[in-house]
Amino acid sequence: MWYLIGFVSLAVAIKQQNGVFDEWINLNHLKLNLVFLGLALVAGVVYLMLRIYLHKNQAIL
């Protein structure tokens, strides 16, 4: 998810230089990056919670 933010920003920068870009992405790429950032944060929190939960269960066994 973190890499998608950089990829979208890079694609927008390259396409703006060439002058050929879809108007929707040009207007909404910051919103799209914020959505990707939110998804990345949620995925990171879920990963850490599962990791801690499984680590505690393994220590008991």
C-alpha distances in whole Angstrom, upper triangle without the diagonal:
4,5,5,7,9,10,11,13,15,15,17,19,20,21,23,25,26,27,26,23,22,23,21,18,20,21,18,15,15,15,12,10,11,10,6,7,9,7,5,9,10,8,10,13,14,13,15,18,18,19,21,23,23,24,27,28,29,31,33,34
4,5,6,7,9,10,12,13,15,16,17,19,21,22,24,25,26,25,23,23,24,22,18,20,21,18,15,14,15,12,9,11,11,7,7,10,9,6,9,12,10,10,14,15,14,16,19,20,20,22,24,24,25,28,29,30,31,34,35
4,5,5,6,9,10,11,12,14,15,16,18,20,21,23,24,23,21,21,23,21,17,19,20,18,14,15,16,13,10,13,13,9,10,13,12,10,13,15,13,14,17,18,17,19,22,22,22,25,27,27,28,31,32,32,34,36,37
4,5,5,6,8,10,10,12,14,15,16,18,20,21,22,21,18,18,19,17,14,16,17,15,11,12,13,10,8,11,10,7,9,12,11,9,13,15,14,15,18,19,18,21,23,23,24,26,28,28,29,32,33,34,36,38,39
4,5,5,6,9,10,11,12,14,16,17,19,20,21,20,17,18,18,17,13,14,15,13,9,9,11,8,5,8,9,6,7,11,11,10,12,15,14,15,18,19,19,21,24,24,25,27,29,30,31,33,35,35,37,39,40
4,6,5,6,9,10,11,12,14,15,17,19,20,19,17,18,19,18,14,15,17,15,11,11,13,11,8,12,13,10,10,14,14,13,15,18,17,17,21,22,21,23,26,27,27,29,31,32,32,35,37,37,38,41,42
4,5,5,6,9,10,11,12,14,16,17,18,17,15,16,18,17,13,14,16,15,11,12,14,11,10,13,14,11,12,16,15,14,17,19,18,19,22,23,23,25,28,28,28,31,33,33,34,36,38,38,40,42,43
4,5,5,6,9,10,10,12,14,15,16,15,12,13,14,13,9,10,13,11,7,9,11,8,7,11,12,10,12,15,15,14,17,19,19,20,23,24,24,26,28,29,30,32,34,34,35,38,39,40,42,44,45
4,6,5,6,9,10,11,13,15,15,15,13,14,15,14,10,10,12,11,7,8,11,10,8,11,13,12,12,16,16,16,18,21,21,21,24,26,26,27,30,31,31,33,35,36,37,39,41,41,43,45,46
4,5,5,6,9,10,11,13,14,14,13,15,16,16,12,12,15,14,11,12,15,13,11,15,17,14,16,19,19,18,21,23,23,23,26,28,27,29,32,32,32,35,37,37,38,41,42,42,44,47,48
4,5,5,6,8,10,11,12,11,9,11,13,13,10,10,13,13,10,12,15,13,12,16,17,15,17,20,20,19,22,24,24,25,28,29,28,31,33,34,34,37,38,39,40,42,44,44,46,48,49
4,6,5,6,9,10,10,10,8,10,11,11,8,7,10,10,7,10,13,11,11,15,16,15,17,20,20,20,23,25,25,26,29,30,30,32,34,35,35,38,40,40,41,44,45,46,47,50,51
4,6,5,6,9,10,11,10,13,13,14,11,10,13,13,10,12,15,14,13,17,19,18,19,22,23,22,24,27,27,27,30,32,32,33,36,37,37,39,41,42,43,45,47,47,49,51,52
4,5,5,7,9,9,9,12,14,16,13,11,15,16,13,15,18,17,16,20,21,20,21,24,25,24,27,29,29,29,32,34,33,35,38,38,38,41,43,43,44,47,48,48,50,53,53
4,5,5,6,6,6,9,11,13,10,9,13,14,12,15,18,16,16,20,21,20,22,25,25,25,28,30,29,30,33,34,34,36,39,39,40,42,44,44,46,48,49,50,52,54,55
4,5,5,7,7,10,10,13,11,8,11,13,12,14,17,16,17,20,21,21,22,25,26,26,28,31,31,32,34,36,36,38,40,41,41,44,46,46,47,50,51,51,53,56,57
4,5,8,9,13,14,16,14,12,15,17,15,17,20,20,19,23,24,24,25,28,29,28,31,33,33,34,37,38,38,40,42,43,43,46,48,48,49,52,53,53,55,58,58
4,6,8,12,13,16,15,13,16,18,17,19,22,21,21,25,26,25,27,30,30,30,33,35,34,35,38,39,39,41,44,44,45,47,49,49,50,53,54,54,56,59,60
4,6,10,11,14,13,11,14,16,16,18,21,20,21,24,25,25,27,29,30,30,33,35,35,36,39,40,40,42,44,45,46,48,50,50,51,54,55,55,58,60,61
4,7,9,12,11,10,13,16,15,18,20,19,20,23,24,24,26,28,28,29,32,33,33,35,38,38,39,41,43,43,44,47,48,49,50,53,54,54,56,59,59
4,6,9,8,7,10,12,11,15,17,15,17,20,20,20,23,25,25,26,29,30,30,32,34,35,36,38,40,40,41,44,45,46,47,50,51,51,53,56,56
4,6,6,6,9,10,11,14,15,14,16,19,19,19,22,24,24,25,28,29,29,31,33,34,35,37,39,39,41,43,44,45,46,49,50,50,53,55,55
4,6,5,6,9,10,13,14,14,16,18,18,19,22,23,24,25,28,29,30,32,34,34,35,38,39,40,41,44,45,46,47,50,51,51,54,56,56
4,5,5,6,8,11,11,11,14,15,15,17,19,20,21,23,25,26,27,29,31,31,32,35,36,37,38,41,42,43,44,47,47,48,51,52,53
4,5,5,5,9,9,8,11,13,13,14,17,18,19,20,22,24,24,26,28,29,30,32,34,35,36,38,39,40,42,44,45,46,48,50,51
4,6,6,9,10,10,12,14,15,16,18,20,21,22,24,26,26,28,30,31,32,34,36,37,38,40,42,43,44,46,47,48,50,52,53
4,6,8,9,10,12,13,14,16,18,19,20,22,24,25,26,28,30,31,32,34,36,37,38,40,41,43,44,46,47,48,50,52,53
4,6,5,6,9,10,11,12,14,16,17,18,20,21,23,24,26,27,29,30,32,33,35,36,38,39,41,42,44,45,47,49,50
4,5,5,6,9,10,10,12,14,15,16,18,20,21,22,24,26,27,28,30,31,32,34,36,37,38,41,42,43,45,47,48
4,5,5,6,9,10,10,12,14,15,16,18,20,21,23,24,25,27,29,30,31,33,35,36,37,39,41,42,43,45,47
4,5,5,6,9,10,11,12,14,15,17,18,20,21,23,24,26,27,29,30,32,33,35,36,38,39,40,42,44,45
4,5,5,6,9,10,11,12,14,15,16,18,20,21,22,24,26,27,28,30,32,33,34,36,38,39,41,43,44
4,5,5,6,9,10,10,12,14,15,16,18,20,21,22,24,26,27,28,30,31,32,35,36,37,39,41,42
4,5,5,6,9,10,10,12,14,15,17,18,20,21,23,24,26,27,29,30,31,33,35,36,37,39,41
4,5,5,6,9,10,11,12,14,15,17,18,20,21,23,24,26,27,28,30,32,33,34,36,38,39
4,5,5,6,9,10,10,12,14,15,16,18,20,21,22,24,26,27,28,30,31,32,34,36,37
4,5,5,6,9,10,10,12,14,15,17,18,20,21,23,24,26,27,29,30,31,33,35,36
4,5,5,6,9,10,11,12,14,15,17,18,20,21,23,24,26,27,29,30,32,34,35
4,5,5,6,8,10,11,12,14,15,16,18,20,21,22,24,26,27,28,30,32,33
4,5,5,6,9,10,10,12,14,15,16,18,20,21,22,24,26,27,28,31,32
4,5,5,6,9,10,11,12,14,15,17,18,20,21,23,24,26,27,29,31
4,5,5,6,9,10,11,12,14,15,16,18,20,21,23,24,26,27,29
4,6,5,6,9,10,11,12,14,15,16,18,20,21,22,24,26,27
4,5,5,6,9,10,10,12,14,15,16,18,20,21,22,25,26
4,5,5,6,9,10,11,12,14,15,17,18,20,21,23,25
4,6,5,6,8,10,10,12,14,15,16,18,20,21,23
4,6,5,6,9,10,11,12,14,15,16,18,20,21
4,5,5,6,8,10,10,12,14,15,16,19,20
4,5,5,6,9,10,11,12,14,16,17,19
4,5,5,6,8,10,10,12,14,16,17
4,5,5,6,9,10,10,12,14,16
4,6,5,6,9,10,11,13,15
4,5,5,6,9,10,11,13
4,5,5,6,9,10,11
4,5,5,6,9,10
4,5,5,7,9
4,5,5,7
4,5,5
4,6
4
